[in-house]
Amino acid sequence: MTGAAGFIGSHTAVELMATGHDVVGVDNFANSSPGAVERVHRLADGRFTFVELDLRDRTSLNELLRRRPVDAVVHFAARKAVGESVDIPLDYYDTNVNATLGLVSVMLERGVNRLVFSSSCSIYGEAESMPIREDAPARPTNPYARTKWMCEQILADVCQRHPDWQVTSLRYFNPAGAHPSGLLGEDPRGVPNNVLPYIAQVAVGRRAELSIFGDDYPTPDGTGIRDYIHVVDIAEGHRLALEALGEATGHRVINLGTGHGTSVRELLTAFSAACGRELPSRVVARRPGDVAELVADPSLARELLGWKATRDVADMCRDAWNFQRHNPNGYAETDRGGDRAVTTGDGDGEWRFGAGGGQPRLTVIGTGYLGATHAVCMAELGFEVLAVDVDTAKIDRLARGEVPFFEPGLDELLRSNLDSGRLRFTTSFEEVAAFGDVHFLCVGTPQQPGGQGADLSYLHGAVSALAPHLRRRCLVVGKSTVPVGTAADLAARLAAEAPGLGVELAWNPEFLREGFAVDDTLRPDRLVFGVASPGAEATLRAVYAPITDRHDTPVIVADFATAELVKVAANSFLATKISYINAMAEVCEAVDADVTTLARALSLDDRIGGKFLRPGVGFGGGCLPKDIRAFRARAEELGVGASLAFLREVDEINIRRRHRIVELARQAAGGALTGRVVSVLGAAFKPNSDDVRDSPALAVAALLADEGAAVTVYDPMAVENARRANPRLGYATSVANAVKGADVTVLLTEWAEFADLDPAALAEVVARRTVIDGRHALDPARWRGAGWTYLAPGRPAGGPTKPEAADATVAVPAPRQLTEDVTFRA
């Protein structure tokens, strides 16, 4: 079906699917809306495949019909306004005639020989008598009518040359009305050329008054008379014509009409009755090309098709008003637009977002840390966003306004955007496919079980879940961190699983820092677009325009491979920098130097800088550890493993720092940890997060427990996640409870709460004043001044600057039982 998103095409698609037909629809949205396609999906249970396509692009049309063979064609696509055709006749000949030539040529090549053509009563022009029969002479009076007449002649000539062809041209009169559901109706771009949608827009307040083109026709009230026919009746007529094609070969012409004429003034009166108020109007000059009266003789349709119009003008006005009052801006609510189609790109790279307004509708696939943050922040930028996940419990929580992880500021933004209606959550990939213009892939790529490489199963699963439901052109954008080459594989997969739709892939890596993710999304330090076409680039620029219009954000445009490498290369560099300063800590320990002073001196060199040059227990989290391992594994696959061999040592240095903390704790406990009480401050891999994935803090806590220590962990936000990850450790609800009776206190996550601790107050509850500062977050002088032995990796050992309290002895105390207010699980 060509023109499947148009007024008559969309209604006919619903009718065909309701009667068991599968429909492949195409449209270029020149005078239609993607919103109509979505409404068709909502109304019809049948199979409806939609492709954004211009019929003059014969190559793409041929490829579509090669991939998705059809049995017959219903051809609606055309420009269709009488007055406009007088102003731009060449556009009408190019669109209407050339599109039909292209369609017929491809049909011949693909062996399709059955066609129903959407023609027009305007071919008759000034008829000699009323009602008009099919054998009335053709007297087209305007370019639009002449294009329809030419198309009929083309089809007749093709049938003459190819005797097996079966073609019916339906000359219907004046389509009006809407689907009785109120979901489908007539929503022309700009000022309507047809009278009924103009009246409806007056009724809903979009237009001030109806302009009646002439009141001096030779008719009873001086206004033009037309045979208005309900669009649902027309849809039924097309369905019957399609089903009757096998009854005869060749080309035949059939009128669709009611046989009754209604003047413009009579139509205005009927619509005023339907909407309950009198509508204003004024008379203006006639339009060139208009005729006084057009009324059909529909008897041939009854004879050949068994068809008769059953809905009258009152039905048309009622249904048209029902659509307009529920959709005052037409499909703008669905399309995010107004009267003008907005495109990005040029030529073959053109993308179109709805009926105008310029904003695509976004979906986010995966609602983990990355996906939920991206969905909320893009809604905050003003987009309509629909996020999907297979985890029903997670979706339910997000839909209630609950963020399933801790990220500062995100919960408030989630609730406000849910309240605004811009943000929704679902478990339906079908709903997501129908909704979105741009689909962001935000699923996890964890380390493979038992291997070093990335597990891409979730990513491929997301593409396979989405692709079968796609019905129109869209952009799928990967944000997950992946091995180089993944994007090219996924692009090929999309082409295979959603063929002929013009679905394209782009790669747009994320650079979020946990604890700062909202700011990093709304005010990123750079944007990277991995694209394969100008249209994809323009689409991403449109998506991120609210950011780039407000901030001087650099945009890097690259190919797929470079975009993929940017993220893993950045993470590998940061990991290397962290492991470098921790390697220096090992050297400092060997010579009793101070790594923090060394780091400060290095940071003053602007070629080095101070970021990520903080020594300590090493890096962790869901990104850096698994990303450097996957990068190294991919380099081995590509035959360039030697280039990234240093990442193995980066990883090993990082792991060694965890064991170094355990060594310090063992030394502080007198050489053995068995039976000693150790307090661990911190479980999250970094502050301002509840993420315990590959957390150095939790790993060290587990190593301490492995050596026989009774370990109690406290973290301001991550206790429950830590408990799930390692239930054999003890957990406390406060610092005071965690350190009560502790022989050794170990700080492993640099929360501000820990840095601000009062060492004198804490000294009253511990068994021994020994602290290991694994993150260099404490003031050594302050703690030593309060009688503590302060230890930190890479720093000279130092005891208190004054004697400890009398109850603290040099000898290591005997093991003690845990206090009652600490939860411990064996």
Residue pairs with C-beta under 8 A, 6 or more apart in sequence:
1 9
1 12
1 13
1 16
1 23
1 24
1 25
1 26
1 73
1 74
1 75
1 76
2 9
2 26
2 27
2 55
2 73
2 74
2 75
2 76
2 77
2 99
2 103
3 9
3 26
3 27
3 32
3 75
3 76
3 77
3 78
3 118
4 10
4 13
4 23
4 25
4 26
4 27
4 37
4 40
4 50
4 76
5 25
5 27
5 29
5 32
5 33
5 34
5 36
5 37
5 50
6 27
6 31
6 32
6 36
6 76
6 77
7 32
7 175
7 185
7 186
7 187
7 188
7 231
8 76
8 118
8 175
8 231
8 234
8 235
8 238
9 25
9 27
9 32
9 74
9 76
9 77
10 32
10 36
10 37
10 39
10 40
10 184
11 179
11 184
11 231
11 232
11 234
11 235
12 74
12 76
12 234
12 235
12 238
12 239
13 23
13 25
13 40
13 44
13 48
14 40
14 43
14 44
14 179
14 184
14 235
15 232
15 235
15 236
15 238
15 239
16 23
16 46
16 74
16 238
16 239
16 242
17 23
17 44
17 45
17 46
17 47
17 48
18 44
18 45
18 46
19 239
20 46
21 46
21 239
21 242
22 46
22 47
22 48
22 49
23 46
23 47
23 48
23 49
24 49
24 50
24 51
24 64
24 68
24 70
25 37
25 40
25 48
25 49
25 50
25 51
25 471
26 50
26 51
26 52
26 53
26 55
26 61
26 64
26 77
27 37
27 50
27 52
27 53
27 77
28 52
28 53
28 54
28 55
28 77
29 52
29 341
29 352
29 355
30 79
30 95
30 341
31 79
31 80
31 188
31 189
33 187
33 330
33 331
33 334
33 335
33 337
33 354
33 355
34 331
34 334
34 335
34 352
34 354
34 355
34 437
34 472
35 187
35 330
35 331
35 332
35 333
35 334
35 335
35 354
35 355
36 184
36 187
36 331
37 50
37 434
37 471
37 472
38 334
38 434
38 435
39 183
39 184
39 331
39 334
40 48
40 184
41 48
41 434
41 471
42 183
42 434
43 179
43 181
43 183
43 184
48 471
49 68
49 471
49 501
50 471
50 472
50 501
51 64
51 471
51 472
51 473
51 500
51 501
51 502
52 352
52 472
52 473
52 501
52 502
53 60
53 61
53 64
53 502
54 60
54 99
55 61
55 77
55 99
55 100
55 102
55 103
56 94
56 95
56 98
56 99
56 102
57 102
58 102
58 105
58 106
60 500
60 502
61 102
61 103
61 106
62 106
62 109
62 110
63 500
64 500
65 106
65 107
65 110
65 112
66 110
67 499
67 500
68 499
68 500
69 110
70 112
71 112
71 114
72 112
72 114
72 115
72 116
72 242
72 245
73 103
73 107
73 112
73 114
73 115
73 116
74 115
74 116
74 118
74 238
74 242
75 100
75 103
75 115
75 116
75 117
75 118
76 118
77 99
78 95
78 96
78 99
78 118
78 147
78 148
79 85
79 91
79 92
79 95
79 96
79 144
79 147
80 120
80 144
80 193
81 144
81 193
81 194
82 122
82 142
82 144
82 145
82 193
82 287
82 289
82 290
83 193
83 287
83 288
83 289
83 290
84 92
84 144
84 193
85 92
85 142
85 143
85 144
85 145
85 147
85 289
86 142
86 143
86 287
86 288
86 289
89 143
92 143
92 144
92 147
93 143
93 147
93 150
96 144
96 147
96 148
96 150
96 151
97 147
97 150
97 151
97 154
100 117
100 151
100 154
100 155
101 154
104 115
104 154
104 155
104 158
107 113
107 115
108 158
108 162
113 162
113 164
113 165
113 166
114 165
114 166
114 167
114 242
114 245
114 246
115 155
115 165
115 166
115 167
115 168
115 245
116 167
116 168
116 170
116 238
116 241
116 242
116 245
117 151
117 152
117 155
117 167
117 168
117 169
117 170
118 170
118 172
118 238
119 148
119 151
119 152
119 169
119 170
119 171
119 172
119 253
120 144
120 145
120 148
120 171
120 172
121 132
121 171
121 172
121 173
121 174
121 227
121 255
121 257
121 294
121 296
122 140
122 141
122 142
122 144
122 145
122 148
122 294
123 138
123 139
123 140
123 145
123 148
123 149
123 152
123 171
124 132
124 136
124 137
124 138
124 139
124 171
124 294
125 138
125 139
125 140
125 141
125 145
125 291
126 139
126 141
126 291
126 292
127 136
127 139
127 291
127 293
127 294
128 136
128 137
129 136
130 261
130 293
130 295
131 227
131 257
131 259
131 295
131 296
131 297
131 298
132 255
132 294
132 295
132 296
132 297
133 255
133 297
133 299
133 300
134 171
134 253
134 254
134 255
134 297
134 300
138 149
140 146
140 148
140 149
141 289
141 291
142 288
142 289
143 289
144 289
145 289
152 169
152 251
152 253
155 167
155 169
155 251
156 167
156 251
158 165
158 167
159 165
159 166
159 167
159 249
159 250
159 251
160 250
163 249
163 250
164 249
165 249
165 250
165 251
166 245
166 246
166 248
166 249
166 250
167 245
167 250
167 251
167 252
168 241
168 244
168 245
168 251
168 252
168 253
168 254
169 251
169 252
169 253
169 254
170 237
170 238
170 241
170 254
170 255
170 256
171 253
171 254
171 255
171 256
171 296
172 229
172 234
172 237
172 255
172 256
172 257
172 296
173 226
173 227
173 228
173 229
173 255
173 256
173 257
173 258
173 294
173 295
173 296
174 194
174 226
174 227
174 228
174 229
174 294
175 186
175 194
175 228
175 229
175 230
175 231
175 234
176 186
176 194
176 196
176 228
176 229
176 230
176 231
176 313
176 316
176 320
177 196
177 230
177 231
177 232
177 311
177 315
177 316
177 317
177 319
177 320
178 184
178 185
178 186
178 231
178 319
178 320
178 322
178 323
178 324
179 185
179 231
179 232
179 319
179 323
180 232
180 319
180 322
182 319
182 322
182 323
182 326
182 327
183 323
184 323
185 197
185 319
185 320
185 323
185 324
185 327
185 330
186 192
186 194
186 196
186 197
186 200
186 231
186 320
186 323
187 197
187 327
187 330
187 331
187 355
188 194
188 197
189 339
189 340
189 341
189 355
189 356
190 339
190 340
191 198
192 198
192 201
195 210
195 226
195 264
195 267
196 228
196 267
196 271
196 316
196 317
196 320
197 320
197 324
198 207
198 210
198 211
199 210
199 267
199 268
199 271
199 279
199 320
200 271
200 320
200 321
200 323
200 324
201 207
201 324
202 208
202 209
202 210
202 279
202 280
203 271
203 275
203 277
203 279
203 321
203 324
203 325
204 324
204 325
204 328
205 328
206 328
206 329
208 280
209 279
209 280
209 281
209 282
210 268
210 279
210 280
210 281
210 282
211 281
211 282
211 283
211 284
212 223
212 264
212 265
212 268
212 281
212 282
212 283
212 284
213 224
213 264
213 284
213 285
213 286
213 287
213 290
214 222
214 223
214 224
214 283
214 284
214 285
214 286
214 287
214 290
215 221
215 222
215 223
215 283
216 222
216 286
217 223
217 224
217 225
217 292
217 293
218 292
219 225
219 263
219 292
219 293
220 263
221 263
221 265
221 266
223 263
223 264
223 265
224 263
224 264
224 290
224 291
224 292
224 293
225 261
225 262
225 263
225 292
225 293
225 294
225 295
226 261
226 262
226 293
226 294
226 295
227 257
227 258
227 259
227 260
227 261
227 262
227 294
227 295
227 296
228 258
228 262
228 267
228 313
228 316
229 256
229 257
229 258
229 309
230 309
230 311
230 312
230 315
230 316
230 319
232 311
232 319
233 256
233 258
233 309
233 310
233 311
234 256
236 307
237 256
237 301
237 305
237 307
240 305
240 306
240 307
241 254
241 305
244 304
244 305
247 304
252 304
254 300
254 301
254 304
254 305
255 296
255 297
255 298
255 300
255 301
256 296
256 298
256 301
256 307
256 309
257 295
257 296
257 297
257 298
257 309
258 296
258 298
258 309
258 312
259 295
259 296
259 297
259 298
260 295
261 293
261 294
261 295
262 270
262 313
266 313
267 313
267 317
268 279
268 281
270 313
270 314
270 317
271 279
271 317
271 320
271 321
272 278
272 279
273 314
273 317
274 314
274 317
274 318
274 320
274 321
275 321
275 325
298 307
298 308
298 309
301 307
301 308
302 308
327 333
329 338
330 355
331 337
331 354
331 355
332 338
332 354
332 355
332 356
332 357
334 354
335 353
335 354
335 355
335 356
335 357
336 353
336 354
336 357
336 359
336 360
336 361
336 384
337 353
337 354
337 355
337 356
337 357
337 358
337 359
338 355
338 356
338 357
339 355
339 356
340 355
340 356
341 352
341 355
341 356
342 352
342 353
342 354
342 356
342 357
342 358
343 350
343 351
343 352
343 353
344 350
344 351
344 353
344 535
344 538
344 539
344 541
344 542
345 351
345 533
345 534
345 535
345 536
345 537
345 538
345 539
346 534
346 535
347 534
348 533
348 535
349 533
349 534
349 535
349 536
349 538
350 535
351 437
351 473
351 475
351 535
351 536
351 538
351 539
352 473
353 359
353 360
353 361
353 437
353 542
354 360
354 361
354 437
358 542
359 382
359 383
359 384
359 542
360 383
360 436
360 437
360 438
360 539
360 542
360 543
361 383
361 384
361 385
361 386
361 435
361 436
361 437
361 438
362 375
362 378
362 383
362 384
362 385
362 386
362 436
362 437
362 438
362 439
362 440
362 543
363 385
363 386
363 387
363 388
363 432
363 435
363 436
363 438
363 439
363 440
364 371
364 372
364 374
364 375
364 378
364 385
364 386
364 387
364 388
364 439
364 440
364 442
365 371
365 387
365 388
365 389
365 432
365 439
365 440
365 441
365 442
365 443
365 462
365 465
365 466
366 388
366 389
366 441
366 442
366 443
366 444
366 458
366 462
366 480
367 375
367 387
367 388
367 389
367 391
367 394
367 395
367 398
367 425
367 442
368 442
368 443
368 444
369 405
369 407
369 512
369 514
369 517
369 622
369 691
370 442
370 479
370 480
370 510
370 512
371 387
371 389
371 440
371 442
371 443
372 387
372 398
372 403
372 404
372 405
372 410
372 414
373 407
373 410
373 512
373 517
373 518
373 521
374 440
374 442
374 479
374 510
374 521
375 385
375 387
375 423
376 410
376 413
376 414
376 417
376 423
376 518
377 413
377 518
377 521
377 522
378 385
378 521
378 543
379 385
379 413
379 417
379 420
379 422
379 423
380 413
380 416
380 417
380 522
381 522
381 546
381 547
382 422
382 546
383 422
383 543
384 422
385 417
385 422
385 423
385 424
386 424
386 425
386 426
386 431
386 432
386 435
386 436
387 398
387 423
387 424
387 425
387 426
388 395
388 425
388 426
388 427
388 428
388 429
388 431
388 432
389 395
389 425
389 427
390 427
390 465
392 427
394 404
395 425
395 426
395 427
397 403
397 404
398 404
398 414
398 425
399 418
399 424
399 425
401 411
401 414
401 415
401 418
402 411
402 414
403 410
403 411
403 414
405 690
405 691
406 688
406 689
406 690
406 717
406 718
407 514
407 515
407 517
407 518
407 688
407 689
408 515
408 516
408 518
408 688
409 518
410 517
410 518
413 518
414 423
417 423
418 424
426 432
429 465
429 466
429 469
430 469
432 439
432 466
432 469
433 439
433 466
433 469
433 470
433 471
434 469
434 471
436 474
437 474
437 475
437 539
438 474
438 475
438 476
438 477
438 539
438 543
439 466
439 474
439 475
439 476
439 477
440 477
440 478
440 479
440 508
441 459
441 462
441 463
441 476
441 477
441 478
441 479
441 480
442 479
442 480
442 510
443 458
443 459
443 461
443 462
443 480
444 458
444 480
444 622
445 454
445 455
445 456
445 458
445 459
445 480
445 481
445 482
445 626
445 630
446 454
446 455
446 622
446 626
447 453
447 454
447 455
447 625
447 626
447 629
447 630
448 454
448 455
449 455
451 633
452 629
452 630
452 632
452 633
453 483
453 629
453 630
453 633
453 634
454 481
454 482
454 483
454 626
454 630
454 633
454 634
456 482
456 483
456 486
459 478
459 480
459 482
459 486
459 490
460 490
460 493
463 476
463 490
463 493
463 494
463 497
464 493
464 497
466 476
467 493
467 494
467 497
467 498
467 503
468 497
468 498
470 498
470 501
470 503
471 501
472 501
472 502
473 501
473 502
473 503
473 504
474 501
474 503
474 504
475 503
475 504
475 505
475 506
475 536
475 539
475 540
476 490
476 494
476 503
476 504
476 505
476 506
477 505
477 506
477 507
477 508
477 540
478 486
478 487
478 490
478 505
478 506
478 507
478 508
479 508
479 509
479 510
481 509
481 510
481 567
481 568
481 571
481 623
481 627
481 630
482 564
483 564
483 568
483 630
483 631
483 633
483 634
483 637
484 561
484 564
484 565
484 568
484 634
484 638
485 561
485 564
485 634
486 564
487 505
487 507
487 530
487 560
487 561
487 563
487 564
488 560
488 561
490 505
491 504
491 505
491 532
491 560
494 503
494 504
494 505
495 503
504 532
504 533
504 535
504 536
505 532
505 536
505 560
506 529
506 530
506 531
506 532
506 536
506 537
506 539
506 540
507 528
507 529
507 530
507 531
507 560
507 563
507 564
508 527
508 528
508 529
508 530
508 540
508 563
509 528
509 530
509 563
509 564
509 566
509 567
510 567
511 520
511 524
511 525
511 526
511 567
511 570
512 520
512 521
513 520
514 621
514 685
514 686
514 688
514 689
514 691
515 686
515 687
515 688
515 689
516 688
522 547
523 547
523 551
523 553
524 547
524 553
525 553
525 554
526 553
526 554
526 555
526 556
527 540
527 544
527 547
527 548
527 553
527 554
527 555
527 556
528 555
528 556
528 558
528 563
528 566
528 567
529 536
529 537
529 540
529 541
529 555
529 556
529 557
529 558
529 563
530 558
530 559
530 560
530 561
530 562
530 563
530 564
531 537
531 540
531 557
531 558
531 559
532 559
532 560
537 557
541 548
541 555
544 553
544 555
547 553
548 555
556 566
558 566
567 627
568 627
568 628
568 630
568 631
569 631
571 623
571 624
571 627
571 628
571 631
572 627
572 628
572 631
572 644
572 647
572 650
574 612
574 619
574 624
575 619
575 624
575 625
575 627
575 628
575 647
575 650
575 651
575 654
576 646
576 647
576 650
577 611
577 612
577 613
578 612
578 613
578 614
578 618
578 619
578 624
578 654
579 618
579 619
579 649
579 650
579 651
579 653
579 654
580 613
581 595
581 599
581 602
581 613
581 614
581 615
582 615
582 616
582 618
582 653
582 654
582 656
582 657
582 793
582 794
583 653
584 595
584 598
584 599
584 615
584 794
585 595
585 615
585 657
585 793
585 794
586 653
586 656
586 660
586 794
587 593
588 594
588 595
588 598
588 794
588 795
589 660
589 793
589 794
592 796
593 796
594 794
594 795
594 796
595 615
595 793
595 794
595 795
596 615
596 776
596 792
596 794
596 795
599 610
599 613
599 614
599 615
600 610
602 608
602 610
602 613
603 609
603 610
603 613
604 610
614 775
614 776
615 776
615 793
615 794
616 657
616 750
616 774
616 775
616 776
616 793
617 657
617 658
617 661
617 696
617 697
617 700
617 748
617 774
617 775
617 793
618 653
618 654
618 655
618 657
618 658
618 696
619 625
619 654
619 685
619 696
620 685
620 686
620 693
620 694
620 695
620 696
620 697
620 699
621 685
621 686
621 689
621 691
621 693
621 694
621 695
622 691
622 693
622 694
625 651
625 654
625 694
626 694
628 647
628 650
628 651
629 647
629 651
631 644
631 647
632 641
632 644
632 645
632 647
632 648
635 641
635 643
635 644
657 696
657 793
658 696
658 699
658 700
658 703
659 703
660 793
661 700
661 746
661 748
661 772
661 774
661 793
662 673
662 700
662 703
662 704
662 707
664 772
664 791
664 793
665 673
665 678
665 704
665 709
665 744
665 746
665 772
666 672
666 673
666 707
668 743
668 744
668 770
668 772
668 789
668 791
669 676
669 678
669 709
669 743
669 744
669 812
670 811
670 812
672 707
672 708
673 704
673 707
673 708
673 709
674 707
674 708
674 709
674 815
675 708
675 709
675 710
675 814
675 815
676 708
676 709
676 710
676 743
676 744
676 812
676 815
677 709
677 710
677 712
677 741
677 742
677 743
677 744
677 767
677 815
677 816
677 818
678 704
678 709
678 710
678 711
678 712
678 742
678 743
678 744
678 745
678 746
679 711
679 712
679 714
679 738
679 739
679 742
679 744
679 745
679 746
679 766
680 697
680 700
680 701
680 704
680 711
680 712
680 713
680 714
680 738
680 746
680 748
681 714
681 715
681 735
681 738
681 739
681 745
681 746
681 747
681 748
681 749
681 751
681 754
682 697
682 713
682 714
682 715
682 747
682 748
682 749
682 750
682 751
682 754
682 775
683 692
683 695
683 697
683 698
683 701
683 713
683 714
683 715
683 718
683 719
683 721
683 722
683 748
683 749
684 690
684 691
684 692
684 695
684 697
684 715
684 717
684 718
684 721
684 722
684 749
685 691
685 692
685 693
685 694
685 695
685 696
685 697
685 749
686 749
686 750
687 749
687 750
687 751
687 752
688 751
689 717
689 718
690 715
690 717
690 718
690 720
690 721
691 718
691 721
692 698
692 718
692 721
692 722
692 725
695 718
695 722
695 749
696 748
696 774
697 713
697 715
697 748
697 749
697 774
698 713
698 722
698 725
698 726
700 746
700 748
700 774
701 711
701 713
701 726
701 729
701 748
702 726
702 729
704 711
704 746
705 711
705 728
705 729
710 730
710 815
710 818
710 824
711 729
711 730
712 729
712 730
712 731
712 732
712 737
712 738
712 739
712 742
712 818
712 822
712 824
713 719
713 722
713 729
713 730
713 731
713 732
713 738
714 731
714 732
714 733
714 734
714 735
714 737
714 738
715 722
715 749
715 751
716 751
716 753
718 749
719 731
719 732
719 733
722 729
722 731
723 729
723 731
723 825
727 825
728 825
728 826
729 824
729 825
730 818
730 822
730 823
730 824
730 825
731 822
731 823
732 738
732 821
732 822
732 823
735 753
735 754
735 757
735 762
736 762
736 765
737 819
737 821
737 822
738 822
739 745
739 762
739 765
739 766
740 765
740 766
740 819
740 821
740 822
741 765
741 766
741 767
741 816
741 818
741 819
742 766
742 767
742 768
743 766
743 767
743 768
743 770
743 812
743 813
744 768
744 770
744 771
744 772
745 762
745 766
745 770
745 771
745 772
746 771
746 772
746 774
747 754
747 771
747 772
747 773
747 774
747 775
747 777
747 778
748 774
748 775
749 775
750 775
750 777
754 777
754 778
755 777
755 778
757 778
759 769
759 771
759 782
759 783
759 785
759 786
759 787
759 788
760 786
763 769
763 786
763 787
763 788
763 805
767 813
767 816
768 808
768 812
768 813
769 786
769 787
769 788
769 789
769 800
769 804
769 805
769 808
770 788
770 789
770 791
771 778
771 783
771 788
771 789
771 790
771 791
772 791
772 792
773 780
773 790
773 791
773 792
774 792
774 793
776 792
776 795
778 790
780 790
780 792
780 795
780 798
781 801
783 790
784 790
784 798
784 799
784 800
784 801
785 800
785 801
785 802
786 800
787 800
787 802
787 803
787 804
787 805
787 808
788 800
789 798
789 799
789 800
790 798
791 797
791 798
818 824
